[in-house]
Amino acid sequence: MSKAKYIFSRLKKMDISSMLRLAAKVSERSGKNKAAVLLDMCLCGLIYQAGYTDYELFAMERASSAQRKTYVTRGINDKLVKRFNDAGSLHFFINKDEFNETFADFIHRDWMRVGGVSGGETDEREQVEKLARFCRGKDEIVAKPRDAMCGKGIEIISPADFDGAASLYKHLLRISAYIVEEKIVQHPVMDTLYPGSVNTLRVVTINNGGDVSVVVSLCRVGNGGRVDNFLNGGMVTRVCSETGKLLYDAVDSKNNVYEKHPITGTVFKGFQVPMWDECKKMAREAAAVLLRVGYVGWDIAVTPSGPALVEGNEFPGHCLYQLPPHTPDNYGILPLFEKAAGGRIKRSR
């Protein structure tokens, strides 16, 4: 696609009201004229393929031209996905049952399908019996739709709250659950960050023709809720990919910065992720399973017995890579991606 066609396609999809709202937000925090901010947003889109959301999220108004060149923007992220990920193979990541089967060596938890049966009476009876066996000895299970993203549609369920497996099965069908999984119990050290959610690691890898690199690593932490998702009340910070130590304070989606967790009091910077070498090893080995999908964000939980793969993201969201509290020098992490990809990533379309 030519640059002109790309720009035209982006203009057609642009949400002008959102752009104006974000420009006003940047203007207020920076003291810059709103019209000047809007113009700079447009220039960043043309030159760096940065969306207006990128501009606001990464505080690009504070960065020089030399610094802006180092950011992984929406356009750069799209190019990485198109270059490394075969569209015909993405279903192995999108569909949760296929993912669990493909990466069975790394899941390390019990699971079963509850959707996708023909609907006959015998099939349903067998499913209910199987579900009853699955729930035996489990205080809670996790129900997931087949292809939802960002934690949407996931429900934590106590089987004891239902009048038998048949009642639970009907509930699962009613909420469009496709699989159920054993609930992950996290490592006690990760509990010290926040015990109310499973605090997962996002380990981003690039498999460049069999050469697997861990490019960037993040730690998501819950804050008062049962999930650690950044857009659902959680917070995030960067992890040193070499040592497994947290590099910075955590930040949430409202730009609140936390030196310590507000509930547990645990200090983020310098916190050592347990079993980090094992987590990296798992990400590298998982990245070698499907060569046709080479750019993946792996979500990994640390359990008392080792890492467990939660899911793989075939379109890793770049929005968490370069948040302002994690880029104190105003430089992004594009050089890390270019090193893993084997050279400069061109912005031209």
MARLOZA-888653 format. One record per residue (C-alpha): residue number from 1; chain; x negated, y negated, z negated. Coordinates in steps of 0.02 Angstrom, whole numbers, plus 50000, padded with zeros to 5 digits. Each point is the difference from the previous one (the first is absolute). Layout:
BEGIN
  num  cadena     xx     yy     zz
  NUM       A      X      Y      Z
...
//
This chain:
BEGIN
  num  cadena     xx     yy     zz
    1       A  50000  50000  50000
    2       A  49932  49828  50046
    3       A  49978  49868  49866
    4       A  50137  49894  50080
    5       A  50123  50145  49999
    6       A  49954  50042  49821
    7       A  50028  49820  49944
    8       A  50168  49994  50090
    9       A  50055  50163  49920
   10       A  49953  49935  49828
   11       A  50092  49835  50030
   12       A  50159  50095  50045
   13       A  49993  50096  49836
   14       A  49950  49851  49892
   15       A  50110  49955  49853
   16       A  49988  49811  50007
   17       A  50087  49973  49833
   18       A  49876  50115  49911
   19       A  49854  49914  50084
   20       A  50063  49829  49944
   21       A  50028  50065  49823
   22       A  49823  50069  49989
   23       A  49927  49842  50076
   24       A  50087  49898  49865
   25       A  49930  50117  49867
   26       A  49823  49981  50068
   27       A  50022  49812  50015
   28       A  50054  49987  49818
   29       A  49856  50103  49930
   30       A  49865  49924  50110
   31       A  50058  49819  50010
   32       A  49987  50008  50190
   33       A  50130  49924  50115
   34       A  50134  50126  50049
   35       A  49985  49960  50185
   36       A  49812  50026  49990
   37       A  50028  50167  49913
   38       A  50122  50055  50136
   39       A  49876  49954  50135
   40       A  49861  50093  49910
   41       A  50113  50152  49982
   42       A  50029  50001  50187
   43       A  49814  49981  50036
   44       A  49959  50145  49884
   45       A  50128  50103  50094
   46       A  49918  49958  50167
   47       A  49819  50017  49945
   48       A  50003  50135  49866
   49       A  50167  50087  50035
   50       A  50055  49955  49824
   51       A  50186  49998  49967
   52       A  50070  49857  49898
   53       A  50023  50125  49859
   54       A  49814  50040  50011
   55       A  49962  49815  49993
   56       A  50097  49974  49839
   57       A  49958  50166  49917
   58       A  49812  49987  50029
   59       A  49997  49811  49966
   60       A  49916  49972  50168
   61       A  50018  49811  49980
   62       A  49851  50007  49881
   63       A  49888  50096  50122
   64       A  49880  49932  50131
   65       A  49996  50064  50179
   66       A  49852  50112  49957
   67       A  50095  50072  49853
   68       A  50163  50023  50096
   69       A  49910  50108  50127
   70       A  49969  50129  49864
   71       A  50183  50033  49957
   72       A  50097  50155  50050
   73       A  50156  49916  50067
   74       A  50162  50071  50066
   75       A  49933  50004  50177
   76       A  49838  50085  49948
   77       A  50095  50129  49898
   78       A  50114  50036  50148
   79       A  49847  50028  50110
   80       A  49926  50122  49875
   81       A  50162  50100  49995
   82       A  50014  50003  50190
   83       A  49818  50050  50021
   84       A  49990  50139  49872
   85       A  50178  50066  49979
   86       A  50086  50102  50134
   87       A  50185  49953  50003
   88       A  50050  50179  50035
   89       A  49920  50062  49839
   90       A  50070  49874  49877
   91       A  50147  50112  49953
   92       A  49880  50103  49895
   93       A  49989  49849  49885
   94       A  50173  49923  50018
   95       A  50098  50158  49959
   96       A  49964  50048  49820
   97       A  50029  50186  50023
   98       A  49881  50008  50147
   99       A  49872  49901  49902
  100       A  50009  50118  49851
  101       A  49979  50150  50115
  102       A  49857  49923  50101
  103       A  49904  49944  49846
  104       A  50051  50144  49886
  105       A  49822  50022  49936
  106       A  50004  49828  49921
  107       A  50179  49983  49932
  108       A  49972  50101  49840
  109       A  50183  50002  49947
  110       A  50155  50103  50028
  111       A  50128  49939  50128
  112       A  50146  50060  50107
  113       A  50116  49942  50137
  114       A  50181  49964  49958
  115       A  50050  49927  50168
  116       A  49997  50067  50176
  117       A  50101  50159  49971
  118       A  50139  50048  50120
  119       A  50137  49967  49874
  120       A  50075  50175  49992
  121       A  50064  50072  49837
  122       A  49859  50128  49990
  123       A  49868  49868  50034
  124       A  50070  49888  49864
  125       A  50009  50142  49874
  126       A  49819  50046  50036
  127       A  49947  49819  49984
  128       A  50087  49982  49832
  129       A  49918  50160  49935
  130       A  49830  49940  50062
  131       A  50028  49830  49920
  132       A  50044  50083  49834
  133       A  49836  50096  50004
  134       A  49905  49843  50049
  135       A  50070  49899  49854
  136       A  49966  50134  49871
  137       A  49882  49929  49868
  138       A  49998  49825  50076
  139       A  50063  49853  49897
  140       A  49998  49885  50152
  141       A  49987  50018  50188
  142       A  49972  49873  50139
  143       A  50126  49992  50143
  144       A  49942  49921  50164
  145       A  50084  49962  50166
  146       A  49911  50070  50152
  147       A  49926  49844  50078
  148       A  50020  49852  49881
  149       A  49855  49881  49968
  150       A  49938  49893  49854
  151       A  50084  50110  49872
  152       A  50175  49962  50066
  153       A  50131  50131  49962
  154       A  49891  50096  49876
  155       A  50090  50053  49842
  156       A  49933  50079  49841
  157       A  50129  50125  49938
  158       A  50023  50100  49839
  159       A  50079  50167  50049
  160       A  50073  50015  49824
  161       A  50114  49853  50039
  162       A  50098  50107  50124
  163       A  50123  50141  49974
  164       A  49894  50132  50083
  165       A  49901  50012  50162
  166       A  50155  49988  50111
  167       A  50044  49830  49927
  168       A  49820  49941  50021
  169       A  49995  50064  50179
  170       A  50156  49902  50046
  171       A  49923  49844  49921
  172       A  49841  50023  50102
  173       A  50100  50013  50161
  174       A  50102  49847  49949
  175       A  49843  49893  49980
  176       A  49927  50071  50163
  177       A  49854  50083  49913
  178       A  49903  50114  50116
  179       A  49868  50070  49883
  180       A  49977  50014  49813
  181       A  49832  50007  49915
  182       A  49928  50040  49831
  183       A  49968  49837  49909
  184       A  49817  49952  49992
  185       A  49922  49983  49827
  186       A  49855  49879  50009
  187       A  49831  50007  49914
  188       A  50002  49929  49822
  189       A  49868  49872  50048
  190       A  50117  49934  50137
  191       A  50136  49994  49867
  192       A  49897  49871  49907
  193       A  50025  49881  50146
  194       A  50189  50023  49991
  195       A  50092  50160  49949
  196       A  50170  49957  50073
  197       A  49955  50041  50181
  198       A  49879  50108  50095
  199       A  49864  49874  50042
  200       A  49939  50053  50171
  201       A  49843  49967  50099
  202       A  50009  49943  50181
  203       A  49845  50066  50087
  204       A  49987  49940  50180
  205       A  49899  50107  50120
  206       A  49950  49991  50182
  207       A  49956  50160  50091
  208       A  49896  49943  50148
  209       A  49974  50155  50104
  210       A  49969  50110  49849
  211       A  49901  49871  49901
  212       A  50111  49960  49850
  213       A  49974  49837  49904
  214       A  50086  49940  49842
  215       A  50026  49818  50051
  216       A  50091  49921  49854
  217       A  50081  50062  49840
  218       A  50137  49927  49892
  219       A  50085  50040  49835
  220       A  50187  49966  49978
  221       A  50069  49986  49824
  222       A  50178  49991  49936
  223       A  50061  49858  49890
  224       A  50158  50035  49902
  225       A  50079  50116  50127
  226       A  49978  50180  50057
  227       A  49911  49961  50164
  228       A  49832  49921  50040
  229       A  50051  49930  50170
  230       A  49935  49822  50025
  231       A  50164  49939  50075
  232       A  50105  50081  49864
  233       A  49926  49921  49844
  234       A  49830  50082  49998
  235       A  49827  49924  50013
  236       A  49840  50039  50094
  237       A  49813  49980  49991
  238       A  49850  50057  50101
  239       A  49896  50152  49956
  240       A  49814  50014  50035
  241       A  49994  50142  50125
  242       A  49829  50052  49937
  243       A  50026  50003  49812
  244       A  50189  50008  49975
  245       A  49998  49847  49887
  246       A  50133  49865  50018
  247       A  49918  49845  50073
  248       A  50121  49860  49958
  249       A  50149  49945  49898
  250       A  50168  50068  50059
  251       A  50128  49896  50094
  252       A  50187  50023  50032
  253       A  50110  49947  50146
  254       A  50040  49835  49913
  255       A  49815  49956  49996
  256       A  49988  50024  49812
  257       A  49822  50050  49955
  258       A  49967  50118  49854
  259       A  49833  50020  49912
  260       A  50086  50128  49887
  261       A  50156  50102  50025
  262       A  50140  49901  49915
  263       A  50072  50156  49917
  264       A  49850  50110  49958
  265       A  49867  49865  49982
  266       A  49877  50102  50104
  267       A  49871  49892  50089
  268       A  50000  50031  50188
  269       A  49827  49943  50055
  270       A  49874  50136  49963
  271       A  50130  50135  49964
  272       A  49933  50168  50058
  273       A  50118  50107  50102
  274       A  49980  50180  49939
  275       A  49945  50136  50122
  276       A  49960  49869  50132
  277       A  49879  50110  50097
  278       A  50133  50134  50011
  279       A  50127  49871  50062
  280       A  49882  49942  50137
  281       A  49962  50180  50048
  282       A  50186  50036  50016
  283       A  50028  49847  50111
  284       A  49855  50048  50113
  285       A  50057  50180  50015
  286       A  50181  49949  50034
  287       A  49938  49878  50132
  288       A  49918  50145  50093
  289       A  50161  50101  50016
  290       A  50080  49904  50144
  291       A  49871  49919  50114
  292       A  50139  49920  50103
  293       A  50048  49889  49852
  294       A  49836  49918  49951
  295       A  50052  49845  49903
  296       A  50094  50046  49842
  297       A  50035  49929  49828
  298       A  50004  50147  49879
  299       A  50099  49982  49839
  300       A  49919  50106  49867
  301       A  50052  50032  49820
  302       A  49873  50054  49870
  303       A  50066  50143  49892
  304       A  49917  50085  49851
  305       A  49940  50138  50116
  306       A  49944  49890  50145
  307       A  50066  49893  50143
  308       A  50167  50037  50085
  309       A  50049  49930  50168
  310       A  50164  49904  49990
  311       A  50017  49945  50181
  312       A  49905  49936  50150
  313       A  50040  49836  50086
  314       A  49979  50009  50188
  315       A  50024  49811  50014
  316       A  49902  49937  49849
  317       A  50063  49832  49941
  318       A  49857  49876  50011
  319       A  50087  49875  49884
  320       A  49912  50066  49843
  321       A  49823  50001  50069
  322       A  49952  49818  49976
  323       A  50107  49915  49869
  324       A  49926  49834  49938
  325       A  49951  50062  49825
  326       A  49901  50138  50086
  327       A  49912  49887  50126
  328       A  49918  49869  49888
  329       A  49877  49953  50137
  330       A  50141  49984  50129
  331       A  49926  50139  50107
  332       A  50107  50146  50059
  333       A  49953  50181  50027
  334       A  50006  50015  50190
  335       A  49812  50040  50004
  336       A  50036  50159  49900
  337       A  50128  50055  50129
  338       A  49886  49958  50146
  339       A  49860  50102  49922
  340       A  50117  50150  49981
  341       A  50071  49976  50175
  342       A  49827  49996  50078
  343       A  49995  49819  50058
  344       A  50086  49835  50019
  345       A  50190  50003  50011
  346       A  50051  49880  50138
  347       A  50148  49886  49970
  348       A  50047  49980  50183
  349       A  50151  50094  50060
//
